[in-house]
C-alpha cells in the first residue's frame, strides 16, 4: 500500500549524526486496517480502503455498521483510499503500520490547515497596508483600490480581498522521513505539515 492515515502529534527537534539541528513533526501513522479491497471488475478502479481511529457504535449508522461487519473489522472513525502495490494480495482485516515507510524516503502529507476565520488582506495575503501619515485616518489596513473606472466597470475574478482564511485542504510535498519508531507507531517528518495538533493527516509515498 502506498500510504496511511495518521494523526499529527506536534513539532520538536532532533540532532543528526553530525550535530545538525533538524525540525521535525511527529506523526502517529496508523495502525490502519483494510476495510475494503476495490477492484476494476467490481468498482471500476483499483484501490485499498483503510480505516483509522476507534468509533463508538452509537456514532455510526446502519450502512457503516454493515460495511465494517462485512469486512470483519472494528468500526473506524476515518476512512481513506490508497493506491495498491502491484502483485500484492490484500485482504480485509489486514493491518498496516509505520513499517511501510523507510528512513530517508520522501512522502506527501495532506491535511486541513488551521482556520483563522474572516481575516483582512494584510493577514490573509500579506499586503503592506496604507501610509501611516500624510492624512491617513482610519484605513491603515484596508485593501485600497480593487478595480478600474467606467471601463471595465467590474471587479475581476480572483481579486485578493478580505475573507475566510485557513480551514482548507492542503498538501505538503516531498517531506523526508527522518526516523521511524515502530514501537510507538510514529514517524518523524522533516519540517512542518498542515493542520493543528491532533489533526488527521494522510501520508502517501
Secondary structure, DSSP 8 states (H G I E B T S, - for coil): --EEEEEEEEEEEEE-TTS-EEEEEEEEE--EEEEEEE-HHHHSS-EEEEEEEE--GGGS-HHHHHHHHHHT---EEEEEEE---TT----TT-EE-GGG--TT-EEEEEEE----EEE-HHHHH------SSSS--S-TT-----S-BTTB-S--TT---SEEES--EEEEEEEEEEEEETTTTEEEEES--SS-TT-EEEEE-
